[in-house]
Amino acid sequence: MVEVKERLENGIDVLSISNSHLTVEVTNFGCTLLKIVTKDKNNQDCDCILGFENVSDYQKRDGTYLNALVGRVCNRIEKGTFTINGTEYHVPINNGPNSLHGGIEGFSYKVFDYTLIEDGVKFHYVSKDGEEGYPGTLDFYAIYWLDESSLRIQYSGVSDKDTLINITNHGYFNLNGHASNIDDHTLRILASKFGCVDPDGLYTGELKDVKETAFDFNTEKRIGDFIHSEDEQLIIARGYDHPYVFDTKENQVCLYSPLSGIELKVSTTYPTAQIYSANYLDGQTDKYGKIMHPQDGLCIETSYIADSIHKEENPKVLLKAGKVFEEETIYTFEVRK
């Protein structure tokens, strides 16, 4: 079932998508996820994503990007500058010396048009040439729909000029059902390489082997056994906030809570994900009256690698005029048998 649950001011609506496995609430403000509810091992409702009580709380630029769709370009662009076809472009500096998550008012803060479809919602936004400094008018769609126990998010877009695009959803997952430390969650990431970051959180371009480091989650491991290690990269980032380069084409990440018995499997067409342990939550109150602290959630930001325009010889983030951008991420929630 798909319905408009609530109409707010300024064209902002709350939408509900539900089937026998999942209930997802989302708003067309930033295509932001508000709830993802499934049954836990005791057959009780469990909301698997952190969030605020009111949609107005998501409109505050608090730097969390809590559960929002992020674009035109997620993650950081070094010094907010890049060159396409010999032309230098400048996008807003909003995170230390770099540009982060699309600029001052990226897609996370836009009101999307939408159409209700069978089992989901089709969001639409036209980003005009020059918006936040990016070239080209980008006609962009995001489809959120349910497929049994999976939430599928499909992204597509076409630009009339060569431009950059790198879209993610910045969901803060906690499979305990409320804000709480994720040390006891277990994590598996099928990736043999991770990217180093500098003190400003920018991917340096250096990839390291995860083997025999605190970044090796190729087999399922308890997060708390590694996140507090004296690894220089963990100290710099205050936890995990690093890109992982996947070794497989599907089911690349699995997060599990022994408390609820729920596991989340993430499968994506993207080649990487930024794994972020919510290191900068700083006392916000969640929708259930709990205080959100650092490392009370885990973000699995599927995407092209951070700062691709500078760090890759053939940047995947570069979208040629008239070519179609298409990527998909599938979030599957099940109780572990």
N, C-alpha and C positions, 0 to 999 in steps of 0.2 A: 504494500500500500504506500502511496506517495500523496502527501497532502501539505498544504500551507498551514502550519500550526499557529503562527502568529504574524500579524502585520505591524511593523513598527514605523517610526517616522523616516522620512527621506528615502522612501523606496526600499527600505531594508526589511526583509522577511525572514522568518524562521521556518524551515522546511523539515518535514519528517519523512524518512524512508524506512520501511519496516517489512520484514518477512518472518518466518517462523524461527529464524536463527539470530537475527540481528535487528536492532533499532538504531538508526543513525539520525541525529539531528545536525543540521548544517544551516548556515545563514549565507545569503548572497552577498553579505559584506565580507569581501576577501575570500569567498568560498571557504569560510572557516568552519571547521568541525566543532560542534558543541558537545556532543555525546556519541559514544559508540557503546551500546549496551548489549551484552550477551549473558547467557547463564554460566555460572561457575560450577565447580564440582559438587556443590551442595544444591544445585538447581535454583540458586538465588541470582537475582539480577546483579550484574557487575558492569560498571561503566569503566571502560578500559583506557580512557583518555582524560588527562587533566583538563581543567577549564575554569572559566569565571562564571559567576552567577548570572550576569547580565551581558547582553550583546554590547551595550555601551562600554563595558570594561575592555572589550577587544579593540575599541576605537582609540584607546589611549596609546600613545607611542611609547610604551614602556620597554621596548627592546626585546621582548620575549618572542614575538611573532607566534604566539600560542595557537597552534593548530591551523594556522592560515596557509592558504596557497601563496607561494612566494615567487615573484618575477618582476620585471622581465628576466632578470638574471639573479638566481639565488647565490648565496655565499658571497665571497669578497672579490672585488676587482681591484688589483693593485693600483694605488694612487688615483683611482677613479678615471683612468685614462686608457684608451685603446685605439688602435688604428685599423681601419678597414678600407681597402682599395686606395691606400695612400692618404686618406683623410683621417685626421686625429679627432677623436670624440672625447668629451669630458662629461662624466656623470657625477652626481653629488658625492662628496666626501662626508660620510655619516657614521664612520666607525674607525676611530683613530685616524690613520692617514689614508684609509681605503674606503671604497664604496661597498655597502652591504645590502643584500636582499632587495635590489631594485631601486634604491635611492630613498629620498625623503618620503615620498608617497608612492611606493611600489604597488603591485597588484594586491598586496595584503590589506590595503586601505581603500580599495575601489569597490563601488557597488556594481555588481554584475547583473546584466539581464539574465533571465533564465526561462526555461521551458520544462514543465513536468513531463517526463517520459515514463514508459513502462519500467518499473523497478528502480527509477532514479530521477536525477535532475541534470539537465544540460545547461551549463552556465556559459555566458558569452560576454566578451568585452573587446572593444576596439581601442587599442593603444595607439594614439596618433603619433605621427612622425615628430620626433623631437621631444616626446614626453620623457621626462627625467634625463634628457640628453641622448636617448637612444635613437638611432636612425630608423626610418621606415614606419609606415602605418601597419600595425600588426593586428590581424583579425584572429582572435584567440578563443578557443573553446576548452572547457573542462567538463567532463561527464563523470558524475559520481553515481554509481549504481550498485545494487546488491545482486550477488549471484550465490545463492545458498548461504554458506557461512563466510562469504568473502565480500569485502567492500572493494570495488574496483574503481580506480581513478584513471581516466584516460585524458591525455592532453593533446591538443592539436592546434596548429596555427600556420598562417601564411602572411608574409610581409611583402610589400611592394618595393622594398630596397634590401640590400644585404644588411643584416643586423645580427644581434646576439639574442639567444634565448636559452634559458636553463630554468625550468620550472620544477618546484618541489612542493610537497606539503610538509609543514613544520609541526607535525603532530607530536605531542608529548605523551608518550605511552607509560601507563602504570597499571599493570594487570592485577594489582591488589584492589583496585576499585576506588581509590582515593589517593590524595597526596601522602606519600610515605617514602622512606628511603628505599632505593632500588638495589641495595647491596645483596639482598637475598634472591633477586631475580637471576635467572641464568640466561646466558647469551651464546648463540652460535653465529659466526660470520664466516661464510665460505670465501675467504680472501687470503692470499699469501703475502700481499703487500699493503702497507698503509702509508699515508702521506704525512710528512713532518710539517709542523706549523711554526711560525715565528711568534714572538710575544704579543703581536697584534692579531693573532689568529689567522694570518694569511698563510695559505699553503705555499711552501718554499719551492716546490718542484722536486724535492728529494723524496723518493720512495724507498722505504725500508722493508726488509723481510720481517714478518711478524714472528718468525720462529724464535723460541726462547726469549720472548719479550712479554710485557704486560698487555700487548696488543693481539696476542694469539688466541682467537676464539674459534679456530677451525673445528675443535671439539667443544661440546657444550661445557661452559664453565660458569661458576658463580661470580657475578660482577664484583662483589665486595672483596673477593680474594685477590683482585688485581688493581682496582681503581685507586687504591691508596698506596700503591707502590712508589718508591723513590725514583721513578723513571723521569728523566729530564723533560720529555714531551708531556707527560701527565702533569708535572709541576707547572710548566709553561702555560698549559691550557686550563689548569685547575680541575682536571679530569679529562674525560674523552671529549674531543672536539676535532676529529680527524677524518679525512677521507680514506675509505677502504676501496681497493680495486678488486672487483669480484673475479673469481675463478670459474664461475658457473653462470648459466643463462637463466636460471630460475631458482626459487626458494633459497635465496642467498642469505637471508637472515632469519633467525628464530629466537624469539624472546619468550621466557616462561616464568610464571609465578607459582611456586609451590603452595603459597597461601590460598590462591583461588583455584589452582589447577588449570588455569587458562594458558594456552600458548598462542602466540601470534607468529604466523609465518609471513614473511614479506618476499614477494616475487616481483621482479621488475625487468623491464627492457633496458633500463639505464645500466651503464657499466660500473657505476660506483654509488656509494652512499656516504654522506657525512654522518658519522655516529657521534651524537652529542648528548652528554649526560646531564643536561639542564644545569650547568655550573653557575648560571647567573640568575636563577630564581632567587628572590631576596625578600621573602616574607609576604608575598601577595596571598590573599585569601581565596581559596578555590570555591567552586559551586556548592560544596558540601560543608563549608565552614572550616575546612582544614587550612593550616598555614603551609604554603609551598616553599620549601627550602631547596638549596642547591642539591642536585642529585636525587630529586624526588620523581624524576621521570627520565625516559630515554627517547630521544628523537632519532629516527632512522630516515634521513633526508636523502632519498634516492635522487640521483642527478648525474649530469656530467661532472667531471672532476672540477674542483674549485679553481677559479682563475684560469680556466681552460684557454682563453684567448692569449694568455702570456706563457702558459706552461706546456702547451701541446703544439707539436709541429703542424699538425692538421687539426685545428681546434674544433671539437665536436659542437661547441657552443655557437659556432658561426652558421647562421641560416641564410642561404642564398635567396635572392628575390624570386618569388614565385614557387619556390620549393615548399613542400609540406613538412612541417615539424610534427612528429607523432611519437609519443612515449606513453607507457602505461605502468602503473604500480598496483599490485593486488595485495590486500591485507586480509589474511584468513585467520579467524578466531575460532579455536576449538578447545574443548576440554581434553586434556591428555588422558589417554586410557591407562 
